[in-house]
Amino acid sequence: MKIICIGRNYTNHIEELQNERPTEPVVFMKPDSAVLLKQHPFVLPEFSNDVHHEIELIVKISKVGKYIEPKFAHKYYDEISVGIDFTARDLQDKLKAKGLPWEKAKAFDGSAVIGEFLPKSEFTSLENLTFELTKNSQTVQKGNSNLMLWKIDELIAYVSQFFTLKIGDIIFTGTPEGVAAVQPDDVLEGFLEGKQLFRIQVK
Ligand code: ZN
């Protein structure tokens, strides 16, 4: 299983990091070893002093596909959730400055939090989904899928030009604004349409 992540998919997040607005989706990957195991705390890595939370809508692929057309993309996933794309921002900034790949800052062990999946049929519209991250019970990030620059179906079509999508692959669809550092003992909870789908502790 692989994890395909989209960067810079929300205007307000692009602005908060003073990034350029992309003309095509920004794509990177995490290996399966990045998945934070269920019931495990997130252990801050030693190589960073500035690990940020990024809550994102996530999609689980349910059918093998390549060169998927946007109008058929909805047939390739049945379940959605929220997750965290943990990012070692200090390291990412260094890599970005040198034009180097981001993997060390984005794909390290435990950097992919995956919430409990829900059938997409539970939702009336995937283009108007609210999601939220709380830190120690305070809301720190709030997003809505209607603010995505590229919608889920467009992202699936786009990434499938490069990578064959397989059953169980997960797509992280980008984070809204409000990213910030986490500290030991923080408790992070992710919600989709008000439903809690993960709760993790930082160590
Ligand atoms: Zn992200």
Residues whose N, C-alpha, C, O or C-beta is under 5 A from the ligand:
A	BS01	ZN	I6 E54 D85 G174 T175
